[in-house]
């Protein structure tokens, strides 16, 4: 017997209203990026650029090395995502599948670390990176984020749901732990791994504080602190800032649209767990 769910008209109305509220900042950013500097200073402000212009977009390339910042962000984001998946997968596998001694204590410590603000580790991380002579390098942007306690916790929840029969069958066939992890556990928990990859890329894409602390050269920055260079001391050309924001956000929007099914499915499964 199939269950039928009826959604009333006011539910649709609420969803549409919330959607418009969430979309409005992006629409405003896109519209402002197509305005001239004079139009952005009008009171009351213009909602629709008249006429649209690419003046702000052209000025972005004149003020900052946008493509260099974009390339740095892609390199750092992809590297951090790959290394995080490898490290967190091995840690979660040891806790969820092998069940190493002290798993309960380790999970308590992981939950405790999740409650600590990440900014607390900025000074210790900088001291370590400086002692290794890695300041003002892209490597310095990746190393502190290699081990992600949230990533371990997330994958731990997914790996616990992998059928034990599959793992036991692989062990009987003589498969090693790395092979079981790579060929059985990760494919079964694929949605969780994809979610962690998306979150890791998103974190690096929008990170502002750490790149400014560890790197001084504009050629070694990422998009987050790079866009902050567009703000002036006394006056800011908001059409330029918004145009740069649109160009910086566009790759993330495309990635989410391509992988939205896996991302939403992983969130739903983690909620059911």
C-alpha positions in Angstrom: 0.0 0.0 0.0 1.5 3.3 -1.1 1.3 6.3 1.2 0.2 9.6 -0.4 1.3 12.8 1.1 -0.7 16.0 0.5 1.0 19.3 0.7 -1.2 22.3 1.3 -0.8 25.5 -0.7 0.6 27.5 2.3 3.5 25.0 2.5 4.5 25.9 -1.0 4.1 29.5 -0.2 6.4 29.3 2.8 9.0 27.3 0.8 8.9 29.9 -2.1 9.2 32.8 0.4 12.2 31.2 2.2 13.8 30.4 -1.2 13.4 34.0 -2.3 15.0 35.3 0.9 18.0 32.9 0.4 18.4 33.8 -3.3 18.1 37.6 -2.8 21.7 38.2 -1.7 23.1 36.4 -4.7 20.7 38.2 -7.0 21.7 41.5 -5.5 25.4 40.7 -5.8 25.0 39.7 -9.5 23.0 42.9 -10.2 25.5 45.1 -8.4 28.3 43.6 -10.3 26.7 44.8 -13.6 26.4 48.4 -12.4 28.7 51.3 -12.7 30.3 52.9 -9.6 27.9 55.8 -9.8 24.8 53.5 -9.8 25.9 51.7 -6.7 26.0 55.0 -4.7 22.5 56.1 -5.6 19.9 56.5 -2.9 17.5 54.8 -3.0 19.6 52.0 -4.5 19.0 50.6 -8.0 17.8 47.0 -8.0 18.2 46.5 -11.8 21.3 47.9 -13.5 20.4 50.3 -16.3 22.1 49.6 -18.6 24.2 46.5 -17.5 27.9 47.0 -17.9 31.0 44.8 -17.5 33.0 47.7 -16.0 33.3 46.1 -12.6 34.4 42.8 -14.1 37.1 44.4 -16.2 38.3 46.4 -13.2 38.8 43.2 -11.2 41.5 41.9 -13.6 43.2 45.3 -13.4 43.4 45.4 -9.6 44.2 41.8 -8.6 45.8 38.8 -10.2 42.4 37.0 -10.3 43.4 34.0 -12.4 46.5 33.4 -10.2 44.3 33.5 -7.1 41.8 31.2 -8.7 44.5 28.7 -9.7 46.0 28.8 -6.1 42.5 28.2 -4.7 41.9 25.2 -7.0 45.3 23.7 -6.2 44.8 24.1 -2.4 41.2 23.0 -2.4 41.7 19.9 -4.5 44.9 18.9 -2.6 43.2 19.5 0.8 40.1 17.5 -0.3 42.1 14.5 -1.5 44.5 14.3 1.5 41.6 14.9 3.9 39.6 12.0 2.4 42.7 9.7 2.5 43.6 10.5 6.2 40.0 10.7 7.5 39.0 7.5 5.7 41.9 5.5 7.3 41.1 7.0 10.8 37.4 6.3 10.4 38.1 2.8 9.2 40.2 2.0 12.2 37.6 3.2 14.5 34.4 1.9 12.8 35.6 -1.4 11.2 38.8 -2.5 13.0 37.6 -1.0 16.3 41.1 -0.3 17.7 41.4 -0.3 21.5 40.1 2.9 23.1 37.7 3.7 20.3 35.1 5.1 22.8 37.7 7.4 24.3 38.9 8.5 20.9 35.4 9.3 19.8 34.8 11.4 23.0 38.0 13.3 22.3 36.9 13.9 18.7 33.5 15.2 19.8 35.3 17.5 22.3 37.5 18.9 19.6 34.5 19.6 17.5 33.4 22.1 20.2 36.7 24.0 20.1 36.7 27.0 17.7 39.2 26.6 14.9 40.7 30.0 15.5 42.2 28.7 18.7 44.7 26.7 16.6 45.9 29.6 14.4 48.9 30.6 16.5 50.1 27.0 17.2 49.7 26.2 13.5 51.6 29.3 12.5 54.4 28.5 14.9 54.7 25.0 13.4 54.6 26.2 9.8 57.2 28.9 10.5 59.5 26.5 12.2 59.4 24.3 9.1 60.2 27.3 6.8 57.0 26.9 4.8 55.5 30.4 5.3 54.5 32.2 2.1 53.9 28.9 0.2 50.8 27.0 -0.9 51.9 24.0 1.2 51.3 26.1 4.3 47.7 26.4 3.3 47.2 22.7 3.0 49.1 21.1 5.9 47.1 22.4 8.9 43.9 21.1 7.4 45.0 17.6 6.6 43.4 16.0 9.6 39.8 17.1 10.0 38.0 15.8 13.1 34.6 16.5 11.6 35.6 14.5 8.6 36.6 11.5 10.8 33.3 11.8 12.7 31.3 12.0 9.5 32.9 9.0 7.8 32.8 7.1 11.1 29.0 7.3 11.0 28.9 6.1 7.4 31.5 3.3 7.8 29.5 1.9 10.7 26.6 1.3 8.3 28.7 -0.9 5.9 27.4 -4.5 6.1 29.7 -6.6 8.2 29.0 -9.5 5.8 30.8 -7.8 3.0 33.9 -7.1 5.1 34.0 -10.6 6.6 33.7 -12.1 3.1 36.6 -9.9 1.9 38.7 -11.0 4.8 38.0 -14.7 4.1 39.2 -14.1 0.5 42.5 -12.7 2.0 41.9 -9.0 1.3 44.0 -6.6 3.3 42.6 -3.7 5.2 43.7 -1.1 2.6 42.0 -3.2 -0.1 38.9 -3.6 1.9 38.8 0.2 2.6 39.4 1.1 -1.1 37.2 -1.5 -2.8 34.3 -2.1 -0.4 34.0 0.5 2.4 34.5 3.7 0.4 32.3 2.6 -2.5 29.5 1.7 -0.2 29.8 4.9 1.8 30.4 7.0 -1.4 27.8 9.6 -0.6 29.6 10.4 2.7 33.0 10.6 1.0 31.6 13.0 -1.7 30.0 15.2 1.0 33.3 15.4 2.9 35.1 16.3 -0.4 32.6 19.1 -1.1 32.8 20.4 2.4 36.6 20.4 2.3 36.7 22.2 -1.0 34.1 24.7 0.2 36.1 25.4 3.4 39.3 26.2 1.5 37.4 28.2 -1.1 36.0 30.6 1.5 38.9 30.6 4.0 40.0 34.1 4.8 42.0 34.2 8.1 44.6 31.5 7.7 45.9 32.5 4.2 46.4 36.1 5.5 48.3 34.9 8.6 50.7 32.5 6.9 51.2 34.2 3.5 52.3 37.7 2.7 52.6 37.8 -1.1 49.5 38.3 -3.2 50.8 35.7 -5.6 50.4 33.0 -2.8 46.9 34.0 -1.6 43.6 32.4 -2.4 40.4 34.0 -3.6 39.1 34.8 -0.1 41.8 37.2 1.1 42.4 38.1 -2.6 39.0 39.6 -2.9 39.5 41.5 0.4 42.3 43.5 -1.4 39.6 45.1 -3.5 38.3 47.1 -0.5 39.7 50.6 -0.4 40.9 52.6 2.5 38.4 55.4 2.2 35.9 54.3 -0.5 35.1 51.0 -2.0 33.9 50.3 -5.5 31.2 47.8 -4.7 30.5 47.0 -8.3 34.0 45.7 -8.5 33.8 43.7 -5.3 30.5 42.2 -6.3 31.7 41.3 -9.7 34.7 39.5 -8.2 32.3 37.8 -5.7 30.2 36.4 -8.6 33.2 35.1 -10.4 34.6 33.5 -7.2 31.2 31.9 -6.2 30.4 30.6 -9.7 32.7 27.5 -9.6 31.2 26.4 -6.2 27.7 26.8 -7.6 28.5 24.7 -10.6 30.0 22.0 -8.4 27.0 21.9 -6.2 24.6 21.7 -9.1 26.5 18.8 -10.5 26.8 16.9 -7.2 23.6 18.0 -5.5 22.0 14.6 -5.6 25.0 12.9 -3.8 25.3 15.8 -1.3 21.6 15.8 -0.4 21.5 12.0 -0.2 24.5 12.0 2.2 22.9 14.5 4.5 19.6 12.5 4.5 21.5 9.3 5.3 23.5 10.9 8.1 20.3 12.3 9.6 18.8 8.8 9.5 21.8 7.4 11.3 
